[in-house]
């Protein structure tokens, strides 16, 4: 049963044109056509036609308006017309098809449908052709011509609007030029000349200086951190404002004096530095130091104090100038020492440097929070002035020094500084092939503080924050950069990754994971740690946080549980144990003894232990991919891992950006116990038995407790995480055949 379409009923006019003026004008044409008021001797554009039934009109799909490209549908209609004309062509002579002019009633019905549907489908054209007594092809061509003519009208209208807008802009531009010309050198807002502006600027600058002097220009406040006994303390940056009251010339004088002292400390031998027969480390002869630098005696520290002094040297994969630039950029400096620096800020620029890079002679006032990768050692907050000096074309000096107590306004301000840098820093000298020799001197004046017995030897001997730690970290960072930027990577150093883009993406993802682990494991004021004792009598630290905005971590409530302990195992053996995929099932409680196999393995350093791996843990139920980043240097070793989504990781292997992939890392920090000659420890070789001491192992596991940030933390969730830490530590001791210690 066919359905007839009633085209005679009047339909409300719909404006489908983007231009309001054009819509109104065309709507008026449509309304006239619908009401039958159109002159029967005029077509829909108002053109006069001859009233002769025998007169034929030659119809063409060509637009009578401006030439323009037509749609594929229009061209297709012309092709069909040509084919039909060829079929009717007799005697190899082509002739055009002649059409009678449409009647007023036919035009009115087609106009009504055109207002509703400018592009009628085949069914609608068939119904309309039957109703009007026209061929379907005639209806089709009428709609094609109508659309083309409407487009021409619309273009002309839009062009006129654009011309009017352009003319308006020209007039406004001309008026502005005339206004500036009349104003000459006067300020268009206040009418004053250049002299008046200079006077006003001078007044504003004077007011700003008064405000700075009154407020002490205290920088942004830091978050509260939590000490070992869970007492809250505010960062020294919240209170210490004495430095800001100093004249910049006075700060520059202090920096120059510190540079001279650092040069002597870095180059002098005995009797200033004596080498220990037992450990082989250099020890500062403090009596000789006071003779050499008598001004150091005047800078006293209230209460008990400890002097930590150390010196070390090493070759790094970076030229001296670029390395000096990195030290003067607080962001790059923090990234170079991500495991040692939890917070860093440039408080003020005392003096801009000279030269193309503007670092020679630069002086900055900086703040840093130093950390160890364990929550049981308190962080150290320190203010210091950093200066950069080019000593020769191939040699640079980076000097750090805290302002002396005598330079502070009050004694109370000095008492808030629990760590102070005596002239410290490094001398950087170009060697060859883009390498540099770095000689590091770390000289600290630290107030006496309580340190957990487990780490007391490491901290009190100066190894925790000493020169060896800084140099080893710098070497590892520069080596990683070289391997990251390398383009001629051997196949054995990039297994499982076929493209250079994929290699870089995987290394980026691993670096972000490790830096996230550094923030999670340390005692920085980013987190508040709570000391708890498990049912087995083991002490642990637990912290929780809510992630709302970081796309690189799962959203919700995250709990981190950490435990530190001493093991009679050399750091080298312990590091190899954790990074060995064949032994992962021995300690990883989540693997449940499943088979582990590497999918990809990427080298990021000369040592075979510096690598990134993607491992698959296959069980009967499912397969899990784990991203693992292993790093080791002459001071410490770190193994960080996290389960990753298989589909997104495959995209990273293909070279996609890994920035927003959610990663929640866990891992291990392994550092020497500070007693190199400790006997009876397990080592990888018999020759190393007396050359390496035991290890201080810190394990941290992170778990997403609830995906809702509004959820509350309960003891049941905390116990589930701490029990997982206990099981992991038990598995480690059992595998290494270590009795409880």
LINHU-V118644 format. One record per backbone hydrogen bond with DSSP energy under -0.5 kcal/mol. CO is the residue of the C=O (numbers start at 1). NH is the residue of the N-H. If there is no record, write none. Layout:
[[CO:NH] [CO:NH]]
//
This chain:
[[2:4] [4:6] [5:7] [14:16] [18:20] [19:23] [20:24] [21:25] [22:26] [23:27] [24:28] [25:29] [26:30] [27:31] [28:32] [29:33] [30:34] [31:35] [32:36] [32:37] [32:38] [33:36] [39:42] [41:49] [43:46] [47:43] [50:52] [52:55] [57:59] [57:99] [71:75] [72:76] [73:77] [74:78] [75:79] [76:80] [77:81] [78:82] [79:83] [80:84] [81:85] [82:86] [83:87] [84:88] [85:89] [86:89] [90:93] [92:94] [93:90] [99:57] [103:107] [104:108] [105:109] [106:110] [107:111] [108:112] [109:113] [110:114] [111:115] [112:116] [113:117] [121:125] [122:126] [123:127] [124:128] [125:129] [126:130] [127:131] [128:132] [129:133] [129:134] [135:138] [135:139] [136:140] [137:141] [138:142] [139:143] [140:144] [141:145] [142:146] [143:147] [144:148] [145:149] [146:150] [147:151] [148:152] [149:153] [150:154] [151:155] [152:156] [153:157] [154:158] [155:159] [156:160] [157:161] [158:162] [159:163] [160:164] [161:165] [162:166] [163:167] [164:168] [165:169] [166:170] [167:171] [168:172] [169:173] [170:174] [171:175] [172:176] [173:177] [174:178] [175:179] [176:180] [177:181] [178:182] [179:183] [180:184] [183:186] [187:191] [192:187] [193:197] [194:198] [195:199] [196:200] [197:201] [198:202] [199:203] [200:204] [201:205] [202:206] [203:207] [204:208] [205:209] [206:210] [207:211] [208:212] [209:213] [210:214] [211:215] [212:216] [215:218] [225:233] [227:230] [231:227] [233:225] [235:238] [236:239] [236:240] [239:241] [241:244] [241:245] [242:245] [243:246] [247:251] [248:252] [249:253] [250:254] [251:255] [252:256] [253:257] [254:258] [255:259] [256:260] [257:261] [258:262] [259:263] [260:264] [261:265] [262:266] [263:267] [264:268] [269:272] [269:273] [272:285] [274:283] [276:280] [281:276] [283:274] [284:286] [285:289] [286:290] [287:291] [288:292] [289:293] [293:296] [294:297] [294:298] [295:298] [295:299] [298:300] [304:448] [306:308] [306:446] [307:309] [308:444] [310:442] [312:440] [314:438] [316:318] [316:436] [319:323] [320:324] [321:325] [322:326] [323:327] [324:328] [325:329] [326:329] [328:330] [329:333] [330:334] [331:335] [332:336] [333:337] [335:338] [337:340] [337:341] [340:342] [340:371] [343:369] [345:347] [345:367] [348:350] [348:365] [351:363] [354:359] [354:360] [355:358] [358:353] [359:361] [359:362] [360:354] [362:388] [363:350] [363:351] [364:366] [364:386] [365:347] [365:348] [366:384] [367:345] [368:370] [368:382] [369:342] [369:343] [370:380] [372:374] [374:377] [374:523] [376:378] [376:452] [379:381] [380:370] [382:368] [383:421] [384:366] [384:386] [385:401] [386:364] [387:399] [388:361] [389:391] [389:397] [392:395] [394:430] [395:391] [395:392] [396:428] [397:389] [397:399] [398:426] [399:387] [400:424] [401:385] [404:407] [405:408] [410:414] [411:415] [412:416] [413:416] [414:417] [416:418] [418:447] [420:422] [420:445] [421:402] [424:400] [425:441] [426:398] [426:428] [427:429] [427:439] [428:396] [429:437] [432:435] [435:431] [436:316] [436:438] [437:429] [437:439] [438:314] [438:440] [439:427] [440:312] [441:425] [441:443] [442:310] [443:422] [444:308] [444:446] [445:420] [446:306] [452:455] [452:456] [453:456] [453:457] [455:459] [456:460] [457:461] [458:463] [458:464] [459:462] [463:466] [466:470] [467:471] [468:472] [469:473] [470:474] [471:475] [472:476] [473:477] [474:478] [475:479] [476:480] [477:481] [478:482] [479:483] [480:484] [481:485] [482:486] [487:489] [490:493] [491:494] [493:603] [494:497] [495:601] [499:503] [500:504] [501:505] [502:506] [503:507] [504:508] [505:509] [506:510] [507:511] [508:512] [509:513] [510:514] [511:515] [512:516] [513:517] [514:518] [515:519] [516:520] [517:521] [518:522] [524:527] [527:529] [530:532] [530:542] [532:540] [534:537] [538:534] [540:532] [541:562] [542:530] [543:560] [545:547] [545:558] [546:548] [547:556] [549:551] [550:553] [552:663] [556:547] [556:558] [557:705] [557:706] [558:545] [559:703] [560:543] [561:701] [562:541] [563:699] [565:697] [567:569] [567:695] [568:682] [570:574] [571:575] [572:576] [573:577] [574:578] [575:579] [576:580] [579:581] [580:583] [581:584] [583:586] [583:587] [584:587] [584:588] [587:589] [588:591] [588:592] [591:594] [595:618] [597:616] [600:614] [601:495] [602:612] [607:610] [609:611] [610:604] [610:605] [611:630] [612:602] [613:615] [613:628] [614:599] [614:600] [615:626] [616:597] [616:618] [617:619] [617:624] [618:595] [622:619] [624:617] [625:644] [626:615] [626:628] [627:642] [628:613] [629:640] [630:611] [631:638] [635:672] [636:633] [637:670] [638:631] [639:668] [640:629] [641:666] [642:627] [644:625] [645:649] [646:650] [647:651] [648:652] [649:653] [650:654] [651:656] [652:655] [658:661] [666:641] [667:700] [668:639] [669:698] [670:637] [671:696] [674:676] [675:678] [682:570] [685:688] [686:689] [688:691] [688:692] [694:673] [695:567] [695:697] [696:671] [697:565] [698:669] [699:563] [700:667] [701:561] [703:559] [703:705] [706:557] [707:709] [708:711] [714:717] [714:718] [715:719] [716:720] [717:721] [718:722] [719:723] [720:724] [721:725] [722:726] [723:727] [724:728] [725:729] [726:730] [727:731] [728:732] [729:733] [730:734] [731:735] [732:736] [733:738] [734:737]]
//
